């Protein structure tokens, strides 16, 4: 266990809020392009996670429907 493990975790909402409020004026064009590319990658990763969770939920729903005698 490290000292970081003992510190409170930032809430997901706070992290997103900080990202949206960040001042972009101090970034160069190249930095902004790299940031945009990283964010596009994060969107793809997030959408894949949503899809996977929906598939798991559908599979679980189907499994439990079979078990309830319907």
N, C-alpha and C positions, 0 to 999 in steps of 0.2 A: 504494500500500500504506500502510495506517495502522498505528499501534502496536498497535491491537486485533487486527490480522491476525497479529501475531507472538505474541500471548498464547495459551496452551493453551486449547482449547475445553472447556467443562464437558461431562462425559459425560451422555448422555440419562438414564441411571439416576440420577445424582446430582441432576439437575434435578427429576426426578419425586419422588425421596426428599425433597428440600427442600420441595417443594410439599405433600407429604403430612404433613410434620412441622411446618408453619408454625402458630404459635400464633394461633388465630382469636379469642381473647378480646378483643384490642384493636380489633377491627373493629366498626363500627356495624352495625345491622340492614341499612341501605341498602347499605353496603359489602359485606356478606355476600351480599345478593341480587344485586348486580352481579357479584360473584365467581362465584356459582353460575350465573348466566346466561352469563358468559364461558366457564366450564368446559363448560356444555352445548353451546355453540357449538363449542368445541374437540373435544368428543366427536363431533359431527356431521361436522366437518372430518376427523377421524381416521378415522372409519368410511368416509367417501367415499374417502379415500386407500387404505385397505385394499381396498375394492371395486375401485378402478381398478387396483391392483397385481395383484389376483387375475385381473381380465380380461386384463391384459397377459400374465400368466404362462400363462393358458389359451390365448391366441392363439399365444404362442411355442411352447407344447407341441404344439398342433395343427399348426403350421407344420413343426416338426422331425419330427413323426410322419409327415407326408406325404413328407418327404425321405428317410426311412430304408427305404423300400421296403415298408412294412407295408400 
